[in-house]
Amino acid sequence: MQREHVLPTLCREHISAKVLRQNEISCVQLLSFYDFLKAFGAIKKDHESHRQVLKMAGSSAPWIGSAYLFLQSTCKTIALPALYESSQKKPCVFKALKLALADSTGSVNGVDMLKVHCSHPHLIVQLKFCKQENCRRFLRSYREGALQKSLQSHLQLSLATTTVPLKVELKAGSEHLDKMLKDEDHCLECIYREKPDRLPDEEITELEKGLKSLMLHQNINNNVAGKDCSSLKSLSRPYLPQGSSLPTQLTFIFQGQQFDNRTITPDDHQKFAKSVSKKWKQVGRSLQKSCRALRDPAIDNLALEYDREGLYEQAYQMLLRFIQCEGKKATIARLIAALEENGLVSLAEELLGLHPSEDCS
């Protein structure tokens, strides 16, 4: 029997006559190669399907997708569904959700809430995305834990309570996206496949109106009526995912008070270097999450380079690198968030002028 007859037509199309004439290749080897071609064809087909979905996403048609965010408090004394079912607490919980979602996409309109379901012990938020880029930002914020931190912070402020520890899950249809977060394109595909099955709930619409009215009232009281009152970013804390390029927020909240989100001044710089002491490395590692100039091994290199000069110079050079790299985005809000994360509340208060200078060592 000639070896050419062993292979189906598909395989013969992929193997040159020269290869088929080589006596060293056995029938088994050729059949194995045929199996490989079949597998390769299946993989190629799958990738073609994947590219087709992303191509649709980039077409003139609007990119629309849906997902469900599951929230559960890990504190036994805090039940999110019960709080949301309370007529007094519901606006507070909704406000926290809205601000955290705005943080995750960099825009108050980045993602829409269609309905909030109470299914003890979970609070389930049905989300709608109208732009692929907004969805991508949301996924990165979720993957890096920034959304979870932002939710916890806003719930704590809105409810005027202690820390609200959360467990979060993300699903699109039957797909558990937490298991595939590293494959961002696949997550986008899953969300894109799930089209919203409803318009925003009437309750959500009313809560939106109430929140906008509250924001308008607060802005008037703060003599900033000329600013865009529809934007919620002015009340959100800056939890930035790694490598984020989100727009700088105008104000931020610290200990229940609102502060202008200015750039770091030379006076801030010197106070920080003088008072942060040995914790400058920890603050640097918090800042490196959103600053490439401080990514490893930059901080360790600074420690070695300025070892003889001491802690003041090491801290000064670390913050200087942050300021030089980030430019106008090197804001006091980002530094305050890093200080809070490392328990340096006293130094944060000093930088904001809340009390006289203290040594935070």
Disulfide bonds with the S-S distance in Angstrom:
none
